[in-house]
């Protein structure tokens, strides 16, 4: 006799248990249905939020990617090199206007004017000597009487010509004084230009070039930060993309719970269809209770697995989101390391302020250069006027020499009486020759002054031609505008990254901390598992598994009904330890159960 035949089922107890199943299974089925359905809005919100985070992360990645070109060393080096070139042009231009050569030329003119003054004074000596010789000639002419009458005219002519020399030399002296004032004025202005040049050169070196180098260094730092941000932002976008993909755990859990619901519903249908009331057959009641025990036990495992998997998936998602938030805040902090001053704003302001000072100095140079140029024109005009006066003096000297020559001839004709007059005439001739020598010296001096003034005028014309200054200033303004545009774009992108990173990180953290729905879902699933566990335990107490001979075959048929591999594995994990599912029905390797067993009734166990 088999154990099955010796085992007697407590029919009343079994019938009471089946009545309990009819009462509790509908409640459990309804609770499980609400567990997923009521959380559908939260799942949708989760998916929507993750999609939004994914979009924000992609935008963040695009922003960091745009920094690479903006902060490239090539672009900044190009602006820096161009600005250095224009600064060099500027320095060369005003160096020409306030060079040592100009000062040397002016000093030469100034010294030459002193020599000119002394040379002009020599005319006075000559004139005094001529006047004395004129008086002596008149006296000697009076002594000779009628024979010396012509020499009186000689004396008058010499005195008249001497007065003309005095007049012309006086006019030259006035011009010399004007020339001296102009040279001193120019020396003063050139000195101011040299001071401005030194100050501007100091500004260029200590403010503009230094800040420009600092700007490039800051741009390099921005470039390093942007290159570090780019892969981090890509990683964030990728991580959120993976998080979006991982939300499929909701569908898996829903399918598992739906399969449990369907299995329990079909179990309820089976209980309602089978005859177990009143005087039902013992075997049918026993098999039904045993089947209920197997199904509730299996669905208990399914709910436990669903709860555990769902909780693990959500916690894993939360951990991933926490890690993503940390990366986002790290990205935001790295972007915040480039402050307004470090992004070049204050440095650019300092460069622009320095350039404004330098360009103001250039305007002053242009005005001073124009003034010096005008003075040099006046110097040249003055030298020309003085040359005309010299020509007059030279002409007077020639007349005196001619008169003295005629007087010498006439004195020789007078004989011994005119010997003294001949000596006077010879002396007058010598003085005229001295005057001619002085005139030649003055002409040479004026030539040197004219040559120096020509050089100075040429240098000054560089500033009188304001087009050069305008071209340099315009180009510098264009370069600065380009630097400002890049800096504004870089600063704007960094601001966007900081703001987007802060918003994204804060949003993820807030959403992550508010994600608690999985706890309620798991609690409901575990409560359902408790009910199933209680039903399973009571069923196996009524019909012990080791007393149920039909159980191995029944489990094989149940295994064959699964359509999801995960549920097949859960079945094997739940029952293989009992050795009731193998190719020969006596236990064996996991997954060795037959797949072609016939269904037991119409129950879908999944």
DOZA-96112 format. One record per residue: y, x, z of N, C-alpha, C, O in turn. Coordinates in steps of 0.1 Angstrom, whole numbers, plus 5000, padded with zeros to 4 digits. Layout:
BEGIN
YXZYXZYXZYXZ...
This chain:
BEGIN
498850095000500050005000501250095000501350195007502250064992503450144991504450115003504350015009505350215005506350195015507150075013507550005023507350045000508149924997507549795002508149705006506249795001505549685006505449675021505449565026505449785028505349785042506749755048506849715060507849785040509149765045509549615044509449565033510049565055510449425055511949415056512549475066512649345047514049335047514449215056513849105056515549235064516049135073516849035064518049065061516248935059516848845049518148785055519148785047518148725066519448665071520548765072521748735068520248885076521248985077521749025063522949045061520749035054521149075040522048965034522948995027521648835037522448725031523848725037524848705030523948755050525248765057526148875051527348865049525448985048526149105042526649065028527849105024525848995020526248955006527448865007528348864999527448775017528548685019529848765023530848725018529648865031530748955034531349015021532549025019530349065013530849125000531649024991532649054986531148894991531848794983533248774989534148734982533448795002534748775008535648895007536848875004535149015009535949135009536249194995537349254993535249184986535449254973536649194966537349274960536949064965538049014958539449074964540349104957539449074978540649124984540849274980541949314977539749354981539849494977540249504963541049594959539649424954540049434940541549404937542149474930542049304944543449274943544349384948545349424942543949444960544649554966544749674956545749734955543549704950543549824941544449794929545049884924544449674924545249634912546749654915547449704907547149614927548549634931548949774933550049814931547949854937548249994941548850074929549850144930548350044917548850114905549950034899550950084895549749904898550749814891552149824898553149834891552149824911553349814918554149954917555349964920553350054914554050184913554450224898554950334896554150134889554450154875555950194873556250294866556950124879558350164877558650304882559450384876557950344893558150484898557550584889558150694887556450554883555850644873556750654861556950764855557350544857558250544845559450624848559950704840559950614861561150684865560850834865561650914862559650864870559251004870559251064856559751174854558550994847558551044833559951054827560251154820560750954830562150954825562951074830563651134823562751094843563451204850563051334844563851424842561751354843561251484837561751504823562051614819561751394815562251404802563751444802564151534794564551394811565951424812566051574817566951644812565251614826565251754831564951844819565551954818563951804811563551884800564751904790564952014785565451794788566651794779567751884785568251964777567951874798568951954804568552104804569452194802567252134806566852264806566952324792567352444790566652244782566852294768568352324765568652424759569252244770570652264768571052394775571852474770570452404787570852524795570352654787571052754787569152644781568652754774569452784762569752904758570052684755570952704744572152764748572752854741572752724760573952784765573752934768574653014764572652964774572453114777572153194765572553304764571553124755571353194742572653224735572753324729573553134736574853154729575653274735576553324729575353304748576053414754575653554748576453644748574453554742574053684737575053734726575453854726575353644717576353694706577753714712578353804708578153624721579553634726579753764734580853824733578753804741578853924749578254054743577954144750578054044730577454164723578454284724579654264723577854404726578654524727579454544714580554604714578854514703579454544690580754474688581754534684580854344692582054264691583154324700584254344695582854354712583854404722584254544718585454574718583354624713583654764709584654764697585554844696584454664688585254654676586754624680587654684675586854524690588254494694588854614702590054644700588054674710588554794717589054904708590154954709588254934698588555044689589855004681590655094679589954884676591154844669592354844677593454894673592254804690593354814699593854954702594954984702592855044703593155184705593855244693594855324695593455204681594155254669595555214669596455294666595855084672597255034672598055094683599255124681597455124694598155194705598555334701599655384704597655394694597955534689599055534679599955614679599055424670600155414660601555394668602555454664601455314678602655284686603155414693604355444692602255484699602655614705603255714695604255774698602655724684603055814674604455774669605355864666604755644668606055594663607155634672608155694668606955604685608155634694608155774698609155824702607055844696607055994699607956064689608556154692607956004676608756064666610256044669611056124667610555924675611955894677612455964690613655984691611556004699612056064711611256204713610856234724611056274702610256394703611056514708612356504708610356614711611056744715611856804704612856864706611356774691612156824680613456764679614456824676613556634682614856564681615756624692616956644689615256644704616056694714616556834710617756874712615656914704616057044700617157044689618057124689616956944680617956934669619356894675620356954671619356804684620556764691621156874699622356894699620356954706620857064713621457164704622457224707620757184693621357284683622657234678623657314677622857104675624057054671625157074681626257114679624757034694625657054705626157194706627357214708625257294706625657434707626457474695627457554697626157424683626857464671628257404672629257474667628457294678629757234679630657324688631757344686630057374699630757474707631257594699632357634700630357644691630657754682631757714672632757794670631657594667632657544658634057534665635057574659634057494677635257484684635957624686637157634683635157714689635657854690636157904677637257974676635457874666635857924653637157854649638057924643637357724652638557654648639757724656640857734650639457764668640557824676641057954669642257984671640158014661640558134654641658114644642458194641641657984639642757954629644157964636645158004630644157924649645457934656645958074657647158104655645058164660645458304660645958354647646958424646645258314636645758344623647158284620648058354614647258164624648558094621649658164629650758184624649458194642650458264650650858404643652058434642649758474638650058604632650958584619651858654616650558474611651358444599652758414603653758454596652958334614654258294618655058424622656258434618654458514629655158634633655558724620656558774619654558724611654858804599655958734590656758804584656058604591657058524584658458564590659358594582658558564603659758604610660158744606661358774603659158834607659458974604659958984589660859064586659358914580659658914566661158874564661858924557661458764572662858704570663858814576664958834570663458884587664458984592664559094583665659144580663459144577663559254568664259214555664959304549664059094551664759044539666259044541667059084532666659004553668159004556668759144557669859164553667959234561668359374562668659434548669559514546667859394539667959444525669059374518669659424508669459264522670659194516670159124503669159054502670959164492670659094479669259124474668659044468668859244477667559294471666359224479665259214473666659174491665559104498665558954498664858894506666458904489666658764489665358684486665058584491664558734477663358664472662258664484661358584484662458764492661458764503661658664514660758624521662958604514663258494523662458374519661858304527662358354506661558244501660058264504659358164508659658394504658258424507657958384522656958324525658958414530658758374545658658224547657858174554659558154540659558004541658257954536657657864543657758004525656457954519655257984529654457894531655258104534654158134544654258044556653158004561655458024561655557934573655057794570654457724578655457744558655057604554653557604553652857504558652957704547651457704545650757714558649757664561651357794567650757814581650757674588649757644595651857604586651857464593650757374587650257294594650557394574649457314568648157344574647257264576647957484576646657524582646557464596645457424600647657464603647657404617647357254616646557204624647957194606647657044605646157024601645556934608645657094592644257074588643257114599642257044601643557224605642657274615642657174627641657154634643857114630644057014640643156894637642556834646643256854625642456734621640956764622640156684626640556884618639156924620638756924635637656884638639656974643639456974657639156834663638356814672639956744658639756604662638356554659637756494667637956594647636656554643635556624651634456574654635856754655634956824663634756754676633656744681635856704682635756634695634956504693634156474702635256434682634456314679632956354678632056284684632656464671631356504669630656544682629456504684631456604691630856644704630456524712629456514718631356414712631056294719629856224713629056174721629756224700628556154694627256224697626256164700627356364697626156434700625756414715624556394718626756414724626356394738625856244740624956224748626456154733625956014734624456004729623655944735624256074718622856074712621856144722620756094724622356254727621456324737621156234749620056234754622156154754621956064765620955954761619955924769621155894749620155794745618755844742617755784746618755964737617356024735616756054748615456044749617556094758616956114771616355984777615255984783617155874775616555744779615355704772614355654778615355734759614155704751612955784756611855734756613155914759612055994764611555944778610355944780612455894786612055834799611255704796610155684802611755624787610955504784609655534777608655474780609655644769608455684763607455724773606255694773607855804783606955854793606455734802605255734805607355644805606855524813605955444804604855394810606255424792605355344783603955414781602955354781604055544779602755624778601955604791600755594790602655614802601955594815601355454816600155444820602055354811601555214811600355204802599355144806600455264790599355264781598055324787596955274786598255444793597055514798596555454811595355444812597455424820596955374834596655224834595855184842597355154826597255004827596454954815595454884817596854984803596254924791594954984788593954914787594855114786593555174782592555164793591455134791593055184806592155174817591555034818590355014820592454934818591954794819591154754807590254674808591454814795590654784783589254834785588254774782589154954791587855014794587054924804585854904803587854884814587254794824586854664818585754614822587654614809587254494802585954504795585054424795585754624788584554644781583354664791582254614788583654724802582554734812582154604817580954574819583154514820582854384824582154304814581254224817582554324801581854254791580354304790579454224787580154434793578754484793577954414804576854384803578654394816577954334827577654184823576554144826578654124817578353984812577153984803576353894803577154084794576054094784574654114791573654054788574654194802573454214809573054084816571854054815573954024822573653894829573153794819572153724822573853784808573453684798572053714792571253624790571753844791570353874786569353854796568153824793569753864809568753824820568653674821567553624825569753604819569653454820568853394809568153294812568853454797568253384786566653364788566253254786565953474792564453454794564253354806563253284806565053364816564853274828565153134824564353044828566153104816566352974811565252924802564852804803564653014794563552974786562352934794561552844792562153014805561052994814561152854821560252784823562452824825562652694831562352584822561652484826562852594810562552494800561052474797560552364796560352594797558952584794558252524806557352444805558652554818558052504831558252354831557252284835559452304828559652164828558852094817558351984819558652164806557852104795556352094800555751994797555952184808554552174813554452064823553451994824555552054831555551944841555551804834554851714839556251794823556251664816554751644811554351524812554151744806552751724801551851694812550851624810552051744824551151714835551151574841550351534848552151494837552251364842551151274837551051154841550251324829549151244824548151214836547251134834548351284847547451254858547551104863546651044868548751044860548950904863547950814855547350724860547850844842546950774833545550794837544750694837545150914841543850944845543450864858542450794858544350864867544150794880544050644877543250574883544950594869544950454866543650414860543050304863543150494851541850464844540750464855539850374855540750564863539750564874539750444882538750384885540950404887541050284896540650164888540050074893541150154875540750034867539250024866538649914866538550144864537150144862536450094875535450024875537050134887536550094900536749944901535749874905537849894897538149754897537149674889536549574893536849724876535949654867534549664873533849564872534149774879532849784885532649684896531649624897533749684905533649584916533649444911532949354917534449414901534449284895533049244890532549134892532449334882531149304877530049294888529149224887530349374899529449364910529549224917528549164920530749174917531049044923530348934914529748844919530448954901529848864891528348864893527748754893527848984895526348994896525848924909524848854909526648944920526248884933526348734931525448664937527348684924527448534922526348484913525948364914525848564904524848524895523448524901522648434898523148624909521748644915521448534925522348484932520248504926519848404936519448474949518348534949520248464959519948534972520148434983520048474995520448314980520748214991519448144996518448154988519448095007518248015011516948095011516848195018515948035004514648095003514548194991513548184984515448274989515448364978514248464980513848484991513848524969512748614970513248744977514348784975512348794985512648914993513049034984513949104986512149054973512449174964513749164958514449264956514149044953515449034946516649054956517549124952516449004968517549034978517549174982518649234983516449244983516349384987517049464975517849554978516649434963517149514952518749494950519449584947519149364953520549344952521349414962522349474959520849414975521549484986521549634983522549704985520449684978520349824975521349864964521949964964521449774953522349804942523749794947524649884943524049704956525449694962525749824969526849884968524749874977524950004984525250114975526150194977524450124963524750234954526150224947526850314946526450094943527750084936528950104945529850174942528850044957529950074967530050214971531150274972528850284972528850424975529550504964530350594966529150474951529650544940531150524938531950614936531550394940533050364938533850424950535050454948533150434962533850504973534150644969535250694971533150714962533350854958534450854947535250944947534450754938535450754928536850744934537850804929537050654944538350634950538750754958539950804957537850814965538150944972538551054962539551124964537851054951538151154941539551124935540351214933539751004931541050964925542250994935543251044931542050954948543050984958543351134959544451174959542251204960542451354962543051414949543951494950542551374937543051434925544551394923545351474919544851264926546151214924547151294934548251334930546751304946547551374956547751514952548851574953546651584948546751724944547751744932548551834931547551644922548451654910549851634914550751714909550151534922551551514926552151634934553251674932551351674944551851794952552051914943552951994945551051934934551252044924552452034916553252124914552751904912553951874904555251904913556151964908555151864926556251894935556452044937557652084937555352114938555452254940556052324927556952414928555652274916556152324903557652294902558452374898558052174906559452134905560252214915561452254912559652244927560352324937560652464931561652524932559552524925559652654919560752654907561452744906560752544900561652524889563152524895564052584890563252444905564552434912565052574917566252604915564152644923564452784927564952864916565952944917564252854905564652934893565952894887566752974883566152764888567452704883568652754892569652804887568452754905569452804914569652954913570753004914568553024910568653164908569453194895570353284895569253114885570053124872571453094875572353164870571752994883573152954886573853064894574953094892573053124904573653234912573953354903574953424905573053384894573253494885574453474876575353564874574653354871575753314863577053324872578153354867576953284885578053284894578453434897579553454903577653524895577953664898579153714888579753814891579353644877580453674868581553584873581653464868582453634881583553554886584653554876584553624865585753484878586853474869587453614866587753654855587553694877588153834875587153914868587554004859585853904871584853984864584653944850584154024842584953824846584753784832585853834824585753824811586853894830587853964822589253894822590153944815589353774828590653704828591753784833592753804826591653824846592753904852592954034845594054084844591854094840592054224833592754204820593654284817592454094813593154064801594654034804595554074796594853964815596253934819597054064821598154084818596354164828596954294831597254364818598354434816596354364808596554424795597654364788598554434783597754234788598854164781600154194788601154214781600154194801601454224808601854364805603054394802600954464805601254594801601754604787602754684784601154534778601554534764602954474762603754514754603254374770604554314769605654414773606654414767605354484784606254594788606454694777607554734774605354734771605354834761606154784748606954854742605854664745606454604733607954584735608754594726608354544748609754544751610354674750611454694745609654784754610154914753610354954738611255014734609354904730609454924715610754864709611354914701611054744714612254674710613454754713614354774706613454804726614554894730614655024722615655064718613455074719613455194710614055164696614755244691613655044691614255014678615755004679616455044670616254934690617654934691618355064692619355094686617755154701618255284703618155364691618955444687616955354684616755424672617855384661618355474654618155254661619155214651620455264655621255304647620755274668622055324673622155474670623155524665621055544672621055694669621255714654621955804649620555624646620655644632622055624627622655694619622755514633624155494630625055604634625955644627624755664645625555784650625355894640626255964637624055914636623856024627624556004613624956104607624655874609625455844597626955884599627555944591627355854611628755884614628956034615629956094611627956104620627956254621628056314607628856394604627256254598627256304584628656274578629156364570629156154580630456124575631556214580632456254573631456244593632456334600632356474594633356534591631156524592630956654586631556654572632156754567631356544564631956534551633556544551634156614544634056464561635556474562636056614566637056664561635256674575635656814579635556904568636356994566634656884559634456964547635756954538636157054532636256834537637456814529638656884535639356954527638756884548639856954554639657104552640657174550638457154552638157294550638657334536639157444533638357244527638757274513640257284512640757364505640957204520642457214520642857344526643757404521642257384537642557514543642257624533643057714532641157614527640757714517641757724506642157834501642257614502643257614491644557674496645257744489644957644509646157704515646057854516646957924513644857894520644658044521644758114507645358224506644258044497644358104483645858114479646258204473646658014483648058014479648758124487649658194481648458144500649058244508648758384502649558474501647458394498647058524493647758554480648158664477647958454471648658464459650058504461650658594455650758434471652158464474652258614480653158684476651358644488651458784494651158884483651758994484650358854474650058954463651358974454651759084451652058864451653258864444654358944452655159024446654358924465655358994473655059144474656059224474653859174474653459324474653959384461654559494461653759314450654259374437655759384437656359484432656459284442657859284442658459394451659459454448657759404462658159514472658059654466658859744468656959664458656759794451657859824441658259944440658459724435659559734425660859774432661759834426660959734444662159764452662259904456663359954459661159974456661160114459661060134474660360064481661660244478661560294492662160184501661660174513663160114497663760014506662759894508662859834519661959864499661059754501659659784506658759704506659559914511658259964516657859874528656659844529658759844537658359764549657959624545656959564551658659564535658159434531656859434524656059344525656559554518655259564511654159564522653059504520654459634533653459634544653259494550652159454552654359414551654259284556653459194547652659114551653759214534652959134524651559164524650659074523651159284526649759324527649159264539647959224539649859264550649359204563649059054561648058994565650058984554649858844551648658824543647858724545648458914533647258894524645958914533644958844530645959004542644759024550644558904559643358864561645658844564645458724573644858604564644058524569645358594552644758494543643358514541642558414540642958634540641558664538640758634550639558584550641358664562640658624575640458474576639458414580641558394571641458254571640358204562639558114565640158274551639058244541637758264548636758194546637658374555636358404562636058304573634858264574637058264580636858154590636358024583635557954588637057994572636657874564635157884560634457784561634758004556633358014552632458004564631357934563632858054575632058034588631957894592630857844595633057824591633057684595632157604585631457514589632257634572631457564562629957584565629157494564629557704569628157734572627757654585626657594585628657644595628357574607628157424604627257364609629057374596628957234592627757204584627157094585627357304576626057284569624857274578624057184576624857354588623757344598623757214606622757144608625057164609625157034616624656924607623956834611625056934595624656834585623156824583622556714582622456944582621056944581620356884593619356814591620756924605620156874617620356724618619456644622621556674614621756524615620956454605620556344607620656514593619756454583618356434589617756334587617856534596616556524602616556404612615556324613617556404621617656304631617756164625617156064630618556154614618756024608617355984602617055864603616656074596615356044590614355984601613655884599614356054613613456004624613955874629613155784632615255854630615755724635615555614626615355504630615455644613615255534603613855474605613655354601612955544611611555494614611755374623610955274622612655374632612855264641613855164635613855044638614755214626615655124619614955034610615354914608613755084605612854994597611954924607610854974610612354804611611554734622610254674617609454624625609954684604608754634598607554704604606554644607607654834607606554904613606254854627605154834630607354844635607154784648606554644648605654614655607054564639606554424637605154424634604354344639604754514624603354514620602454554632601354494634602854654639601954694651601854584661600754554666603054524665603054424675602254304670601454244678602354264657601554154652600054174653599354094657599654294649598254334649597754334664596654284666598554384673598054384687597954244692596954214699598854164689598854024693597553954687596953874694597253984675595953924669594753974676593853894679594754104680593554164687593454094700592354054705594554084708594554024721594153874720593353824728594553804709594153664708592653654706592053564711592053754698590653754696589953784709588953714712590453874717589853904730589953784739588953754746591053724739591253604748590353494744589753424752590153474730589353364726587853394730587153304735587353514728586053544732585853534748584953474752586853584755586753574770586853424774586053394783587653344768587653204772586353134769585853054776585753174757584453114753583353164763582553074768583353294766582353344776582553274790581553234796583853264794584053204807583653054807583153004817583952994796583552844795582052834795581552744802581352914788579852914788579352934802578452864806579853044808579353074822579652954831578852924840580852894830581152774838580152664835579652594845579852644823578852534819577552564825576852474830577152694824575852734829575752714844574852654850576852754851576952734866576852594869576152554878577652504862577652364865576352294862575852224870575852324850574552264846573452304855572552224859573452434858572352484867572452424881571452384886573652414886573852344899573452204899572752154908573852134888573451984887571951974885571351884892571452054877569952044874569152074887568251994890569452184893568752224905568852124916567852084922570152074918570351974929569551844926568951784934569651804913568951674909567451694911566751594916566851804907565451824908565051824923564051764927565851894931565551894946565551754952564751714959566651684948566851554954565651464949565051384958565351464936564251374931562951424938562151334941562751554939561451604944561251554959560151514963562351564967562251524981562051374982561551324992562551294972562351154973561051104968560750984968560251194962558951154956557851134967557251234971557751014971556750984982555750884978554850844986555850824966554950714962553450754962552650674964553150884960551750924960551150904973549950884974551950914984551350904997550850754999549750735004551650664995551350524996550150494987549150414991550150544975548950524966547750584972546650514972547750704977546550764983546150684995544950664998547150635003546750565015546050435011545050395017546450365001545850244996544450274991543450194993544350384983543050414977542050454989540850414988542550524999541650565010541250445018540150435023542250345020541850225027540750145019539750095025540850145006539850084998538550154999537450095000538650295000537450375002536750345015535550345016537550315025537050285038536250155038535150145043536750055031536049925029534749955022533749905026534850025011533550055003532550135011531350115011533150225019532250305028531550215038530350235041532250125043531750035053530649945047529549925053530949895034529949815027528649895024527549855025528950025019527850115016526950135028525750135027527550165039526850205052525950085056524850095061526649965055525849845060524749815050523649775054524949835037523849805027522749905029521549865029523050035032521950135033521250115047520150165049521950045056521350025069520349905068519249905074520749815059519849695056518649745048517549715051519049815037517949865028518150025028518850075019517450095036517550245036517150295023516250245016517950395018517750455005516250515003515750504992515750565014514350625012513350515012512150545009513650385015512750275014512850195001512150104998513850244993514150164980513550244969514150344964512350204964511650274954512350254940512150344932513050154938513650134925514950204923515650204913515350274934516750334934516850454924517750454916515850544922515950654913516150604898517050654891515350514895515450454881516850384880517450394869517250314890518550244889519650344888520650324880519650454895520750554894520750624880521850654875519550644874519550694861520250604851521050644842519950474852520550374844522050374846522850354837522450384859523850384862524550504856525650484850523950614856524550734851524750724836525750774830523850664829523850644815525050554810525350564798525550484819526650384815528050454815528950384810528150574820529450634822530050674808529350714799531350654807532050694794533050814797533450874787533350834809534250944813533451054819532751034829533551174814532851294820533151314834532251354842534451294838534851324852534151234861533651274872533951104857533251004865531751044866531051014876531251094855529851134854529551244865528551244872530551334865530451444875530451394889529751444898531351304891531451244905530151174909529751194920529551104899528251044902527251144906526551134916527251254898526251354901526451424914525551454922527851444917528151504930527751414942527451454953527851284939527651184950526151164952525751144964525251174941523851134943522851244941521751234945523251354934522251464931521751524944520551564944522651524954522151584967520951514972520251564981520751384967519651304972518451324964517351274968518551404953517351434945516851314937515751294935517851224934517451094928517851084914517750974908518251194907518751184894518351314886518951414887517151304879516751424871515951374859515751244858515551464851514851424839513551354842513051274835512951384854511651314857511851224869510851164874513151194872513351094883513151154896513251074906512851284898512551334911513551444915513151524924514651444909515651544912515651664902514751664894516551754903516651864894518051904891518951884900518351974880519652024876520651914875520351804870521951954878523051854876523151824861523151904853523351694859523551654845522251634837522251614825521051644845519751634838519251494836518151474831520051394840519551254839519551214825520251264816518651114822518451064809519650984804520250904812520051004791521250924786520750804778521650734773519450784777518950674768518350564776517550484771518550564790517950454798518650324795519750314791517850214796518350084793519250044805519050084816520249954802521149904812520449814821519549744818520849824834520349724844521249604844522349614850520849504839521749384838522849424828522649494818524049364830525249384822526349464829527549454825526049524840527049594848527549724842526749804839528949724840529549854835529949934847530849894855529450054848529750134859530650254856531250314865530850284843531850384838531550524843532250614840
